[in-house]
Amino acid sequence: MNDVVKIEQPAKKPAKPRGRPLAFNQEEALDKALKVFWARGYEAASMSELTEALGINKPSIYAAFGNKEELFRKVLARYTSGPVAFVKEAMKEPTARQVAERFLLQVVDFFSDRSTPNGCMIVQAALTGGQGSSAVQQELIAYRKSFEASFNERFELAKSQGDLPQHVNTKQLAKYIATIHQGMSVQATSGATREELRAIVEMALKNWPVGS
C-alpha cells in the first residue's frame, strides 16, 4: 500500500472579537452617563451621545444596563444617593429654619460647581421631557413629591416641637422651598452666578414664618 501523506493545514487565526467586551467599569460608566443626562436631559440625550461618552457600543450598554430608560433609572438612583445626598444631611439641623438655610446654601454651592453640569438633573430632565418619555416623567414627578414630602415631614416635626408657629401650613412651606430650589436650578442653567443665587436664598429666608 502507498503511504498516505498527511498535509498539515495552516492554523486558523482566532476570530476577532465583535464589539467591545463587557469588561469595563460599570460604576465609571454610570458616572459618565449621569453627566450626559444631567447636561442634556432625558429625552435630548441620544444613544450616540451616550455610547461616545461611555466609550462602549450599544450592545454592551444594553447588556449591562438595559435600554435607555433603564439606564436613566440607574443614573437617577446614583444621582440621589451621591451628588445630592446633602439633602438628607440638611434635614438633621436642629431647627426648621436651619434646615432650609443649610439646604439652600448647599444648593447654591452645588449649582455653582463648575466641575459638574449646571442646575439639577431632575429638574433638567423634567423640563426637556416630552410625550415620548411619559414613564420617565411620572418617575420624576414621584421624586419631586417625595422631596417635598421629606421637607413637610421635617417641618411637621418642627411644628410639634414649637419650633414653627402653629398657623404655618407645612405643605405650603415645603412647596415654597422646592419652588426656590427649582427656580435656582433654572437660573443656574441660564448662567446665574454664585453671588446671584445666594442673594435669592437671602431673600427667600427673609420670608421665613415667625410667630403669629
NORCOR-V51128 format. One record per residue. N is the residue number from 1. RES is the residue in one letter. NEAR is the number of other C-alpha atoms within 8 Angstrom. D_LAST is the distance of its C-alpha to the last C-alpha in whole Angstrom. Layout:
((N/RES/NEAR/D_LAST) (N/RES/NEAR/D_LAST))
//
This chain:
((1/M/2/117) (2/N/3/116) (3/D/4/113) (4/V/4/109) (5/V/4/108) (6/K/4/104) (7/I/4/102) (8/E/4/99) (9/Q/4/96) (10/P/4/94) (11/A/4/90) (12/K/4/87) (13/K/4/85) (14/P/4/81) (15/A/4/79) (16/K/4/76) (17/P/6/73) (18/R/4/71) (19/G/5/68) (20/R/8/66) (21/P/7/66) (22/L/6/62) (23/A/4/63) (24/F/6/60) (25/N/6/56) (26/Q/7/54) (27/E/6/51) (28/E/7/52) (29/A/10/53) (30/L/11/49) (31/D/9/48) (32/K/10/50) (33/A/12/49) (34/L/12/45) (35/K/10/46) (36/V/13/48) (37/F/13/45) (38/W/13/42) (39/A/10/44) (40/R/11/45) (41/G/16/43) (42/Y/11/45) (43/E/12/47) (44/A/8/48) (45/A/11/49) (46/S/7/53) (47/M/8/55) (48/S/6/57) (49/E/9/54) (50/L/11/54) (51/T/12/57) (52/E/8/58) (53/A/9/55) (54/L/9/55) (55/G/6/59) (56/I/9/60) (57/N/9/62) (58/K/8/60) (59/P/6/62) (60/S/11/61) (61/I/12/57) (62/Y/9/57) (63/A/7/59) (64/A/8/57) (65/F/9/53) (66/G/10/54) (67/N/8/54) (68/K/7/51) (69/E/8/48) (70/E/9/49) (71/L/10/49) (72/F/11/46) (73/R/8/44) (74/K/10/46) (75/V/12/44) (76/L/10/41) (77/A/8/41) (78/R/9/42) (79/Y/10/39) (80/T/9/36) (81/S/8/38) (82/G/7/39) (83/P/7/38) (84/V/8/34) (85/A/9/34) (86/F/9/32) (87/V/8/29) (88/K/7/29) (89/E/8/30) (90/A/11/26) (91/M/9/25) (92/K/7/26) (93/E/10/23) (94/P/6/21) (95/T/8/18) (96/A/12/17) (97/R/8/16) (98/Q/9/20) (99/V/13/21) (100/A/10/20) (101/E/10/21) (102/R/10/25) (103/F/11/25) (104/L/10/25) (105/L/10/27) (106/Q/9/30) (107/V/9/30) (108/V/12/30) (109/D/9/33) (110/F/7/34) (111/F/12/35) (112/S/10/36) (113/D/8/39) (114/R/6/42) (115/S/4/44) (116/T/6/42) (117/P/8/42) (118/N/12/39) (119/G/13/36) (120/C/10/35) (121/M/10/38) (122/I/9/36) (123/V/11/34) (124/Q/14/38) (125/A/15/40) (126/A/10/37) (127/L/7/38) (128/T/10/41) (129/G/14/42) (130/G/7/44) (131/Q/5/46) (132/G/6/48) (133/S/10/45) (134/S/9/43) (135/A/6/43) (136/V/8/42) (137/Q/10/39) (138/Q/8/38) (139/E/8/38) (140/L/11/36) (141/I/8/34) (142/A/8/34) (143/Y/8/33) (144/R/8/30) (145/K/8/28) (146/S/8/29) (147/F/9/27) (148/E/12/24) (149/A/10/24) (150/S/8/25) (151/F/10/22) (152/N/12/20) (153/E/8/21) (154/R/10/20) (155/F/12/17) (156/E/9/17) (157/L/8/18) (158/A/12/16) (159/K/11/13) (160/S/8/16) (161/Q/7/16) (162/G/8/12) (163/D/9/13) (164/L/14/10) (165/P/11/7) (166/Q/6/8) (167/H/5/7) (168/V/8/9) (169/N/6/13) (170/T/9/15) (171/K/9/18) (172/Q/7/17) (173/L/10/15) (174/A/13/19) (175/K/9/21) (176/Y/8/19) (177/I/9/21) (178/A/10/24) (179/T/8/24) (180/I/10/24) (181/H/10/26) (182/Q/10/29) (183/G/8/28) (184/M/12/29) (185/S/13/32) (186/V/11/34) (187/Q/11/33) (188/A/14/35) (189/T/9/38) (190/S/6/38) (191/G/6/39) (192/A/9/35) (193/T/8/36) (194/R/10/34) (195/E/6/32) (196/E/8/31) (197/L/13/30) (198/R/10/28) (199/A/8/27) (200/I/9/25) (201/V/12/23) (202/E/8/22) (203/M/8/21) (204/A/9/19) (205/L/9/17) (206/K/6/16) (207/N/6/14) (208/W/7/12) (209/P/7/9) (210/V/6/7) (211/G/5/4) (212/S/4/0))
//
